[in-house]
Amino acid sequence: MVEAAHAEQVREHGGTLGLRDAGLLESALARARQRWSYQPENVDLPSLAACYGFALTRNHPFLDGNKRIGFVAMNVFLLLNGHEIDAPEPEVVTTMLSVADGSLDETALAAWLRTVIAPFVS
């Protein structure tokens, strides 16, 4: 699913298509599952979503579009759980750039998500 979403993002917004490191992708996708299994006392929906966004952005498994797929993965995870990110695009861009440059850690990303998620209404 993540590779297909990445391909769609590259087609829609441009960039280089392709996986840079399959192990880094696997590691990023396992992060939320590990958190759920080994730190259940520190888990809520935003923290699990942040696992995906942070790990996909920072692990840089794709040749291009890692911030985009990090955001998409967070939002898809939230949508699958009845919520969505409700934030203006400039705020989302600034947030994901901060994750990428290391100035926003995973805990802070989860805290931001707590302020911008809303129930999904179809």
LUMKE-36040 format. One record per residue (C-alpha): x, y, z. Coordinates in Angstrom, 3 decimals. Example, Ala and Ser with C-alpha at 12.3 -4.5 7.8 and 13.67 -1.06 7.14 Angstrom:
BEGIN
MARGU         u         v         w
MARGU    12.300    -4.500     7.800
MARGU    13.670    -1.060     7.140
This chain:
BEGIN
MARGU         u         v         w
MARGU     0.000     0.000     0.000
MARGU     2.759     2.463     0.912
MARGU     4.687     1.826    -2.294
MARGU     1.531     2.351    -4.374
MARGU     0.719     5.558    -2.473
MARGU     4.294     6.749    -3.012
MARGU     4.027     6.100    -6.750
MARGU     0.760     8.052    -6.864
MARGU     2.338    10.986    -4.993
MARGU     5.284    11.066    -7.398
MARGU     2.953    10.916   -10.413
MARGU     0.805    13.713    -8.990
MARGU     3.489    16.032    -7.582
MARGU     6.691    15.027    -9.372
MARGU     9.964    13.584    -8.192
MARGU    11.962    10.433    -8.658
MARGU    10.080     7.165    -8.397
MARGU    11.731     4.258    -6.646
MARGU    12.685     2.559    -3.440
MARGU    16.120     3.486    -2.092
MARGU    16.277     0.860     0.666
MARGU    13.683    -1.874     1.280
MARGU    15.052    -2.514     4.771
MARGU    14.467     1.104     5.773
MARGU    10.896     0.903     4.475
MARGU    10.284    -2.314     6.393
MARGU    11.761    -0.766     9.534
MARGU     9.594     2.350     9.202
MARGU     6.428     0.314     8.759
MARGU     7.258    -1.922    11.733
MARGU     7.735     1.018    14.110
MARGU     4.055     1.449    15.077
MARGU     3.589    -2.291    15.537
MARGU     6.640    -2.383    17.809
MARGU     5.334     0.563    19.830
MARGU     1.936    -1.125    20.203
MARGU     3.549    -4.405    21.293
MARGU     6.284    -3.181    23.611
MARGU     5.087     0.171    24.984
MARGU     1.298    -0.172    25.194
MARGU     1.109     2.211    28.149
MARGU     2.392     5.039    25.909
MARGU     0.154     4.386    22.915
MARGU    -2.719     6.375    21.514
MARGU    -3.911     6.965    17.961
MARGU    -1.790    10.097    17.381
MARGU     1.361     8.423    18.706
MARGU     0.889     5.449    16.371
MARGU     0.218     7.748    13.407
MARGU     3.342     9.716    14.335
MARGU     5.355     6.480    14.223
MARGU     4.507     6.136    10.541
MARGU     5.028     9.785     9.652
MARGU     8.271    10.144    11.561
MARGU     9.849     6.860    10.480
MARGU     8.967     7.190     6.794
MARGU    10.235    10.762     6.717
MARGU    13.438    10.209     8.695
MARGU    14.365     6.731     7.395
MARGU    14.213     8.097     3.852
MARGU    13.406     4.719     2.236
MARGU    12.382     6.219    -1.128
MARGU    14.508     8.116    -3.629
MARGU    12.166    11.101    -3.357
MARGU     8.888    12.082    -1.706
MARGU     9.608    10.767     1.794
MARGU     7.955    13.711     3.563
MARGU     4.899    13.348     1.339
MARGU     4.556     9.623     1.965
MARGU     5.147    10.185     5.677
MARGU     2.188    12.552     5.750
MARGU     0.019    10.317     3.559
MARGU     0.743     7.269     5.730
MARGU    -0.181     9.183     8.899
MARGU    -3.428    10.398     7.383
MARGU    -4.390     7.013     5.904
MARGU    -3.743     5.356     9.271
MARGU    -5.954     7.956    10.946
MARGU    -8.662     7.574     8.271
MARGU    -8.677     3.808     8.785
MARGU    -9.314     4.570    12.443
MARGU   -12.102     7.105    11.885
MARGU   -10.068    10.326    12.052
MARGU    -8.227    12.660     9.710
MARGU    -5.681    15.445     9.821
MARGU    -7.488    18.779     9.670
MARGU    -4.741    21.369     9.267
MARGU    -3.943    23.998     6.646
MARGU    -1.484    22.864     3.989
MARGU     1.216    25.409     4.975
MARGU     1.141    24.080     8.551
MARGU     1.428    20.495     7.312
MARGU     4.353    21.410     5.051
MARGU     6.166    23.227     7.872
MARGU     5.577    20.305    10.217
MARGU     6.867    17.680     7.799
MARGU     9.904    19.822     6.917
MARGU    10.638    20.083    10.648
MARGU    10.453    16.305    10.979
MARGU    12.798    15.913     8.013
MARGU    15.390    18.365     9.319
MARGU    15.338    16.859    12.809
MARGU    13.900    19.879    14.610
MARGU    10.634    18.041    15.400
MARGU    10.928    14.635    17.057
MARGU     8.372    11.840    17.084
MARGU     6.908    12.864    20.455
MARGU     6.404    16.429    19.224
MARGU     4.854    15.147    15.989
MARGU     2.356    13.114    18.032
MARGU     1.609    16.207    20.152
MARGU     0.964    18.227    16.985
MARGU    -1.335    15.495    15.667
MARGU    -3.365    15.653    18.886
MARGU    -4.135    19.292    18.073
MARGU    -5.094    18.772    14.421
MARGU    -6.928    15.457    14.167
MARGU   -10.672    15.406    13.872
MARGU   -13.265    12.682    13.431
MARGU   -13.621    11.760     9.769
MARGU   -17.034    12.598     8.393
MARGU   -17.759    11.135     4.973
